Amino acid sequence: MIVGDAKYIPLERTSCTENSERALNLYYKTITYMYRFSSNCGLLLFPHPDTLFEKELKIKNTKGVLKEVGLAIPQHANSFKEFQSCMCRNEEEFRRSITNWNPDK
């Protein structure tokens, strides 16, 4: 079983202590869900500027793996049509990243 948690806020670590603490709490929450549902695999999904973002984090002293996946949100589209087209491509790339994930490899 893979536990997923989607957030609608960027999770980049910033110098602002309040944002960093908020992001850290989201990681803890996802790990808590993983523990609750006896899962070693977790996904943390969130918006990310311009490019798909992927990072796997090993959970210390466990078999757990948490994968961060950031959906690329175009920042410089010249029109709504261009934004829409770019988002369709980004969503497909995002979907592939999630469905092809094999934490046991």
N, C-alpha and C positions, 0 to 999 in steps of 0.2 A: 504494500500500500504506500502511495505517495501522498503526503499532506501538502496542500498548496494554500498559500495566503496571498491575496492580491491587495495591493495598496495603491491609492491614487495620489501619492505624494512621492517625489524623488527621494531616493535613499542615499545619495552621495553623502559622504561624511564631510561636513563643513566645519569651519572654525567656530560657528555659533554653537555654544554649549547646549542650548535648548533643543536645537534641531538634531544634534548628535545624540543626545539622551533619548529623544523621541524615536529616532531610528533604531537605537540599541534596544529599546523596549519592544519594537516590532520583531526583532530577531529573537528575543527571549520568548515572545508570545508564540511564534511559529515553532520554536523548539519545544515549548510546552505542549502544543497540539501534537507534535510528533510523539512525544512521550505518552500523552494521553491515549493515542490510538496505536501504540506499540509499533511505530514506524521508524525505520532508519533513514528514510528519504523525505526531504522537505524541499518545497519550492517557495521562494519569496519573489513575487511578481510585482513590477512597478514601472512607471514611466521613466524614460531616459532620453536625454537630448540627442538627436541626430543618428546614432548608431546603436545596433543591438548590443547589449551588455550581458556578459555571462561570466560568472565566477562561482567555483565550487569551494565550499568551506567545510573542512572536517571538524566535527564536534569532538573536542578533546575528551579522551578517556572513554570513548564510545565507538560504536560502528556507524554512528550517524553522519550523514552528509546533508548539508543545506546548500542548495543551488540558488544563487541570485540570478534573475533573468529580467533585464530591463527592456521593455518595448520601446523601440526608437520612435520618437515623436519629432517630425520634421519641424525645424525652427526657421527655415528661410524659404518657404514656398512663396511663389509670386502670385498664386491664385488659389482659390478653394479647390478647383479641379486638379491642380498640381499637388496640393496637399493630400487630397483624396486618393490620387493615384499612388503617391508615395506611401501613404498609410496602408493601402492594400498590400503592397510589396512587403512592408515592414511587418504587418500582421502575419503574413505567410511565413516569413523568416522566424518570427517569434513562435508560431505554432510548431514549426519543425524543430526548433530548439527544445521545446518542452516534450514533444512526443518522441523524439529520438534520444532523449536522455537515458543513459544506462549507468547508474551510479556504481554498479558492480564491476565495471571494466577497469 
